[in-house]
Amino acid sequence: MRVAIVINTSWNIWNFRRNLVQALQQAGHEVLAIAPPDAYSERLETELGCRYVPIPMENKGTNPVKDAQLTRRFYQIYRRERPDVVLQYTIKPNIYGTLAARLAGIPSVNNVSGLGTVFIVRNLVSRVALGLYRLAFRFPKRVFFQNDDDRQLFLQHGLVAPGITDLLPGSGVDTQRFRPAPQWQRHEPFTFLMIARVLYEKGVEEYFEAARLVREAVPGTRVQLLGGVDESGGVGVKRAVFEEWLQAGHVEYLGTSDNVPEHIGRADCVVLPSYREGTPKTLLEAAAMGKPVVTTDVPGCRETVLDGQSGLLCEVRNAPDLAAKMLHVLRLPAAELEQMGRAGRRLAEEKFDEQIVLNKYLRIVEEVTSPRTRRS
């Protein structure tokens, strides 16, 4: 089969779908990577062996004229490339790519990897998005959700038929690549790490305030942030504001990195105070590496933690409570901290192993393409 993976950035394919690409290839399928060009586009071809197909896409915009043009671009690509099935992720491919696939007569499989600002902030844009989801999601062969809260929300709003929905444990985690260190150790000073783009909805502002409170209580504690600054669409923290926060000296900014396991390995606890997620991969990676996590008691995040066993849940948008939970982990005896990490590793192996995700995708590709004429 010719399988197209369609996402809003090439970076996303490289970082989150690389093993899916390889699993499809190993099953004998040809993989097309369709995404806007960025620094990772060439690597999809040279290192993964995909055929990369660029598509201009304004990820944060809501201009109806531009979105109509995007549907047309998807349609033109699908008609030209003739994939047997398209696997689509993120809101614009899920909506406009699905409409284009329907017009082109190509089956689509969608993945709602998180609801983002559309469901966090209720306004005219979110109401329009709900209507577009309701229209587009009449057509996919399958819609995967990464947590049941998101699936139930779509069902309650009448956005999708129950029979085509299914659950995935996020994008899963490669438990072979992300493994605990051979010998457990507690770092000195104790180190917290948040891995996320610098967006308000990721809880970055609360993290900075919690860092101040933690370091006032336990001076010298290291509080780190790994992730890119994203000012687009009005949801990111402006660089000038971010620089002002950094000047307070409580958070160490690490920029971006292709070697996330190395940074997790140097931390004692991974923190994500997000407002809502699909299933955050960074928390799965932290758990797989035997690191306790502190995250918010919200859809997508709460599923990644056994509260009190593999980590702690805190209240959303509540920096003092976040700080209290961070301090609780920091003050745990070494044996309890190590035990919390072991519980996270077991959870990653039993519930979030990437192979669960890969197997479901391989089955659905065979299922939706079996009646179609196979390529010679």
N, C-alpha and C positions, 0 to 999 in steps of 0.2 A: 504494500500500500504506500501511497504518498500521503504523509501526515504533516499538516501544517501546525506549528505552535505559534500562537499569536498573542503578543503581550505589548504593554505600553513602553517598554525599554528593552534594548538588547542586554543591558546589565542584568535585568530580571531573569532572562532566560539563562544567562551564564551562571548566575549565583544560585538560583532556586530550581531550575529545570534541567540542569546539566545531566544528571543521572537519568532523568526521564528520556532525554534525547538519546543517550547511550543505550538504554533498555529497548527503546523502539528500534534503533539501528541493529542491535543484536538479534531482535526478532525478525529482521529482514526487511524492515520498512525504510523507505527514504524519508528524511525529515527536512522540511522547509522551516526556516526561522523567519517569521515576519514581524518586524518591529521597527521603530524609528532608529536611525543611525546614532550611535554613540561610540565611546572608546572601546566597547566590547564587541561591536559588530563583526569586525574582522576576525576576532578570535573564534567566533561561532563557526566560521568556515575553516580557518587554518588549524585550529586545535580540536574542534568537535566534529568536523566533517559535515556540517549542515550546508545546505545552500541558503545563503542569506538573501532575503528580499526586503529592501527598505520600504517603509511607508511613512510619509510625514504625518505626525499626529500631535496635536496640542493637548497634552494630558489633562491640564487643569481647566481649560477653557470651557465655556458653555454657550458659545455663539451658535445659534441654530443654522446659520448659513454655512459656517465652517464644518459643523457636524454633518450636514447633508453632503458636503463635498467629501468628507471622510468616508461616509457610506459608499459613495461612488468610487472612491479609490480602493476600498476593500473589494467591491464588486469587480472592478477591473482586474485586480490581482488574482482573485479567485477564479475568474473566467479564464485568465491567461495561464495560470499555473495548474489548474484543475486538480487540486488535492482531493483525495478520496474522503477525507474528514479533516475538519479544522478543530483544534483544541484551543479554546480562547480563555484568556485571563484578564482581569482588571476591567473597570467599568466600560470604557469606550469600545474595546474589542467585544466585550460581552453584549453590548447593545447594538452598536452599528455594524460590527463584524457579523453578528448573528443575522441581522436583517439582510446584509449583503450575501451571506451564505445561502439564505433562503431563496433570494432572487436568482442566485447562481445554481441552485439545485444541489447544493453540497451539504451533507449532514454536519451539524456542529455539536460539540460537547463543551459546556461552559463550566467555569470554576469561579465561584464567588469567594475570593480569597480575603475578603474583609469589606465592611460596608463603608468605612471611611467617613468623610465629612458629610456625605449625602444623608446619612442617618443620624449623625451626631448633632448637626445643626439643622433645625427645621425651618425652612424658608421656601421661597418660590422655586429656587433651583432644585431643592430636594423634592418638591412636589412634581416638578417636571420629570426628574429622574425616575420617580416611582412610576409615572405614566409610561415612560420609555421602557423600563424594565417589563411592565405588564404587557406591552406590545411585543417586545423582542422575545420574551421568554415563553411565548406560545410555540416557538419553533425548534428549540434544541432537542436532540435525542436524549440528552442527560444534562442535568445541572448539579454539579458537586458543590456542597457547602463544607466549610471547615469547622463549623460547630453547629450544634442543634439550635441554639438561640437564633442564629442568622436564618436557618432554614424555617423555623417557626414564624419569624417576623415576615418573611416573604409569603408564607402560606396565609398568615392572618390578613395581609394586605391583598391577597388574591393575585399575587404577581407571578405565580408559577403553579402548574398542576402537581399535586403531591406525587403522582406516579412516576414522574421523570426525575425526582430529586434523590440524592444519595449523599452520604457523609464520608468525608476523608479526614484523617488525622493531620490536617494542614498539608504541607508539602512533604511531611515526614522528615526524618533526620537519618543521615548516613551514620549508623552506629559503629561502623568500622573506622571511618575517618575521624569521627568525634568520639574519643575514648578518654577515660580518666588517665591521669599520669600514672606510671608504674608505681610510684611511691607518693602517697598523699602527703601534702604539707600545707601548713597555715602560713601565709605570708606575713612578713613584718616590714612595714606597717600593713594592717588589714586593708584590702583593696576591693572596692565596689566598682562594677563596670556596667554601664548602660550602652547598648548597641542599638542605634536608631537614627533615622534622619532627624534633623533639628526642626521638628514640627511641634506646634502647640499640642496637637491631638495625641502625640506620643507621650505627653506628660513631662516634657523637657523643663518647663518652667517650675513645676513642682519638684523635679529632681534637683535643680539648682538650689531651691530653698531648703530642701531636705539635706543637701550636702552641707549647707551652712550650719544647720542644727546639729548634724552628726559631728562635724568637726569642732563645734563649740563644746560638745559633750566629751568627745575623745579626740583631742588635738593630734594632728599628724596622720589621721586616717586618710587614705587615698580614695578619691572619688573621681572616676574617669568616664569619659563619653567618647564613643567611637561612632562616627556616622557623618554623612555629608550635610552641608548647609543647603537648604532648598527654599528659596524665597518666592517661588512661582505660585500663582493662584491665590495668594493672600492667606494661605494656611501655614506657611513657614515663618519661622522667626527671622526678622530682618537681621542682616549681618551686623549692622551697627548696634542693634539691641543685644545680639548674641555676644559681641565683643565686650560690651559693657558688663554683661553678666560674668564673663570670664575674668574681667579685671578684679573682681572681688577675691579671686584666688582660691576658691573652694573646689572648683572642678577643673580637672586636667583634660584638655581637649586633645584627642589623639588623631583627629582628621579621619581619613578613610583608609581601608586596608583590604587587600585580597587574602590576607592570612588571619581570618577571624579566630581559628582554633588557637593560634599563638597568644592572642590577647585574652581569650577566655582562660587559657591555662595559667596566665599570670594573675588572675583575679581570684578572690575568695568567694564572691557572691555576685550574681548578675541581676540587675534591676531593670524592670520595665514598667513604669507607671502610666501606661497607655489608657486612653479613654474607651477604646474598643478595638478589637482585632479580629482577624479570621482565626488563625492559629499562629502566633509569632514564632518564626523559625529560630530566632536567636535564643528563645527560652528553651526550645527543644534541644538545641545544640549545647546549651549550658547544662541541662539535665543529663544529656548523654555523656558529658565530660565530668560528671560527678560534682557539679557546682550547685549549691543551694541558690534559689531564686526568690526575689521579692517582686511581686507584681500586683496589679489591681484586681479587685473582685468584680470583673466585668466579663461579658461574653468574649470568648476567644482566649483570654488570659487565664481565667480561673481553671480552665480545663487542663492547663499545663502543670498544675501544682497540686500535690496532696498537702493541703494546708496543715502546717504543724509537723509534717513528716519530710517532705522534700523541699519545702520553702514556706513562705508566709504570704498571705493575701492582705492587702491594705485597702483603705477606702479610696475611691477615685477622686481626683482633684483635691486631695487632702495632704498637703506637704508635711504637717506635723505627724500625721499617722504614718505616712511613708517613712519619715525619719525614725519614728519609734520602732517600726518593724526592722529597719536596717540596723538600728542599735541592738535590737534583740538578737539578730543573727551574729553581729559582731561580738557580743558578749557570751555567746555559747562556748562551753568548754570544747576543746579540740575534738574529743571523742564524739560529742553530739553533732558537731559541725560535719565531721567525716561521715557519720551515720546518715545525716540529712542528704549529703551528696550521693551516697549509695542508694538511697530511696529514689532519688531523681533518676539515676542510671537505670534502675529496674523499671521505672515508669516509661522511660524512653524506649527500652527494649520491648516491653510488653504491649504498649499502646501506640507508640509513635514511630516505630521503625519504618523507614522509607520504603521498604519492600512491599508493605501493605498498599501504599499509594501506587507504586509502579505496577503491581499485579492488577489493581482495579483499572488502571488506564489501558494496559495491554488487553484486558478482557473487553472493555468497552469499544476499543478500536476494532477488534475482531467482530464484535456484535453488530456495530452500526455499518460496517462495510461488507459483511458477508453476502448480502443479496446483490451487491454491485459487481460489475465486471472487474476482475482483478487484472492488474497490469502484467504483461508478460516480461 
